[in-house]
């Protein structure tokens, strides 16, 4: 019996316009390095909570004058008749003074918010100065080597060998004896002096990180290719090497900010930081040390803000480390 022939299959028609208009899946889209880091950081719940807290704190610090106007109390307004008892002791939190008052009768809530401005300003600016110094010197020392490497490395060793707190106390005391300050009036008592002191003693650690990474990268293939095409050394350092240092620099800078904030609190606690007319968390804790047995709020509220800020920066730094290098968390 002869088998019947199968009819030929009809050719499949494909709508090319449909294929061209189909969007690729989200995972297949090309992302920039910053976008990939943000995507990995965004799934870190702890890091996101800490980041939101820091953003809210920064917004509150910027809006401190507006908050003071809404509350009706300035950071240095005295309310001795209403918030200091007949024995000279401050009164605690109430409807008008949410965090109570200090020993001078000033609104502690307003001063805590203003203290956030000082702490964040000192932490960010001092860290930025230390990062710039450490990155520039580390790049030059690691890439050029030779006498410059030896000079910068010995400079960092000398700074690291100094007793940090002792020298900081000495510099603060020497520059705070007169309103003109020291170094021909360049360093005057206050926030600027604290920032300079912190930056002076903070750059060596960043320098060592950048130098070590640059040394390991100096003989890489892409650096050799840049030299082969005649690129200048300065361009190689800042256009080829520096972008590859972004991960350790950003992570360590996030860790350096809370250290700077804490060091400013140390100096203010010792009475060598910003003056009493400028609210500071460390200065508030210094005043609270004499009255904490009868006025608990003087230590609790500034201490909570200081602790939460330090913890938040450390959590963000840990999240950034995992975002830049996912293998580090495995």
URKA-V510116 format. One record per helix or strand of 3 or more residues. SS is the DSSP state (a for helix, b for strand). FROM is the first residue (numbers start at 1). TO is the last residue. If there is no record, write none. Layout:
# URKA-V510116
((SS & FROM & TO) (SS & FROM & TO))
This chain:
# URKA-V510116
((a & 16 & 21) (a & 26 & 28) (a & 33 & 42) (a & 45 & 62) (a & 64 & 71) (a & 80 & 83) (a & 108 & 144) (a & 146 & 161) (a & 164 & 175) (a & 191 & 217) (a & 221 & 228) (a & 233 & 269) (a & 281 & 288) (a & 297 & 324) (a & 326 & 329))
